[in-house]
């Protein structure tokens, strides 16, 4: 699948963003370009926002093919890398607005955990929010989105490619709610 010029330009700019670089204990070591963190196997910070509607359905979206990791995968959380000058909460609010066009909504913080896979090593902060308004998708990052029951998202994740990091965030959220 080919990517548009806009997606390619967005990806190039994204790879240059300065991201918070941390150690295994989530202590800030500095800031590095996103691509360098990924290529060197270093640890960054990421946010995961589980967006529900008032019926309890979860927003799932498909990532564009231009994404550096998990291109074309389904994702159960909006979110992304925490920039060098941001807190987890600031990053979560920014990412939710950028990716899904949802702003001014109350974010509930849940927990932080360490996710460690080759090419994706992150301290992850999990947030949730409720939204019944329209979604405005960022075309360079999100190709489609819909609200579905959580059980359906989990079942779909066994049949289709879903981002393992956001699935880990969702599972931790579910376990803590039980």
C-alpha positions in Angstrom: 0.0 0.0 0.0 1.4 3.4 -1.0 1.5 6.4 1.4 0.6 9.9 0.5 3.1 12.8 0.3 1.4 14.3 3.4 1.8 11.0 5.3 5.5 10.8 4.3 6.2 14.4 5.3 4.3 13.9 8.6 6.3 10.7 9.3 9.6 12.5 8.6 8.7 15.4 11.0 7.5 12.9 13.6 10.8 11.0 13.5 12.6 14.3 14.4 10.5 15.2 17.4 12.4 15.4 20.7 11.0 12.7 23.0 11.5 12.2 26.7 14.3 9.6 27.1 14.1 7.7 30.4 15.6 4.7 32.1 14.0 1.4 33.3 12.9 3.3 36.5 11.3 6.1 34.4 13.9 8.6 35.4 14.5 11.3 32.8 17.9 11.0 31.1 17.3 13.7 28.5 15.6 14.1 25.1 16.3 12.4 21.8 14.7 12.4 18.4 12.0 9.7 18.2 13.7 7.8 15.4 17.0 7.6 17.4 15.2 6.3 20.5 13.6 3.6 18.4 16.8 2.7 16.4 19.0 2.5 19.6 16.5 0.5 21.6 16.2 3.2 24.2 13.2 3.9 26.4 10.7 6.7 25.9 7.4 7.7 27.4 4.0 7.0 25.8 0.4 7.8 26.6 -2.6 5.6 26.0 -6.1 7.1 26.1 -9.0 4.7 26.2 -11.9 6.7 24.7 -15.3 5.4 25.6 -18.8 6.6 24.7 -21.5 6.9 27.3 -22.8 3.4 26.2 -19.4 1.9 27.4 -18.1 1.2 23.8 -14.5 1.7 23.1 -13.1 3.7 20.2 -10.8 1.6 18.0 -9.0 3.1 15.1 -6.8 1.8 12.3 -3.3 3.4 12.0 -2.1 4.6 8.6 0.5 2.6 6.7 3.0 5.4 7.2 3.4 4.8 11.0 6.9 3.7 12.0 5.6 0.9 14.2 2.5 -1.2 13.8 1.6 0.3 10.4 -2.0 -0.5 9.4 -2.7 -2.1 12.8 -5.9 -1.5 14.8 -5.4 0.4 18.0 -7.6 0.4 21.1 -6.1 3.7 22.4 -5.3 7.1 21.1 -2.0 8.4 22.2 1.7 8.6 21.4 5.1 9.6 22.5 5.6 12.2 25.3 7.6 15.1 24.0 10.6 16.3 26.0 8.9 19.3 27.5 5.6 17.6 28.4 4.0 15.7 31.3 2.1 12.5 30.7 -1.2 14.4 31.1 -0.2 17.1 28.7 0.8 14.6 26.1 -2.4 12.6 26.5 -4.6 15.7 26.0 -2.5 16.8 22.9 -2.6 13.3 21.4 -6.3 12.8 21.8 -7.0 16.2 20.2 -4.5 15.5 17.3 -5.5 11.9 16.5 -9.3 11.9 17.1 -10.2 15.6 17.3 -11.4 15.2 20.9 -10.5 18.2 23.1 -11.6 19.7 26.4 -12.6 16.4 27.8 -11.8 15.2 31.3 -9.0 12.6 31.3 -8.8 10.1 34.1 -5.3 8.9 34.9 -5.0 5.2 35.8 -1.5 3.8 36.1 1.9 3.7 34.5 3.6 0.5 33.4 6.7 -0.6 31.5 6.2 -2.1 28.0 9.3 -3.8 26.6 9.4 -5.2 23.0 12.1 -4.8 20.4 11.7 -1.4 18.8 9.1 -0.3 21.3 10.3 0.2 24.8 8.1 2.6 26.8 6.9 3.8 30.1 3.2 3.9 29.4 0.6 6.1 31.2 -3.0 5.0 30.8 -5.8 7.4 30.7 -9.5 7.1 29.9 -12.2 9.6 28.8 -15.9 9.6 27.8 -16.9 11.3 24.5 -20.2 11.2 22.6 -19.4 13.9 20.0 -18.0 13.5 16.5 -14.5 12.3 15.8 -12.2 14.3 13.5 -9.5 11.9 12.4 -6.0 13.1 11.7 -5.5 11.7 8.1 -1.7 11.3 8.4 -2.1 8.9 11.4 -5.6 7.5 11.5 -7.4 5.9 8.5 -10.7 5.0 10.2 -12.3 4.8 13.7 -15.4 3.4 15.3 -16.9 2.6 18.7 -17.4 -1.1 19.5 -18.0 -3.1 22.6 -14.8 -3.9 24.6 -15.4 -7.6 24.2 -15.6 -7.3 20.5 -12.3 -5.4 20.4 -10.6 -8.1 22.4 -12.1 -10.8 20.1 -11.1 -8.9 17.0 -7.6 -8.6 18.4 -7.2 -12.4 18.2 -8.1 -12.3 14.5 -6.6 -9.1 13.2 -3.4 -7.2 13.8 -3.8 -5.0 16.9 -1.1 -2.9 18.6 0.3 -5.0 21.4 1.2 -2.0 23.6 -2.3 -0.5 23.6 -3.8 -4.0 24.2 -1.6 -4.3 27.2 -2.9 -0.9 28.4 -6.5 -2.0 27.9 -6.0 -5.3 29.7 -4.4 -3.6 32.7 -7.4 -1.1 32.7 -9.9 -4.0 32.6 -8.0 -5.9 35.3 -8.1 -2.9 37.6 -11.8 -2.3 37.0 -12.7 -5.9 38.0 
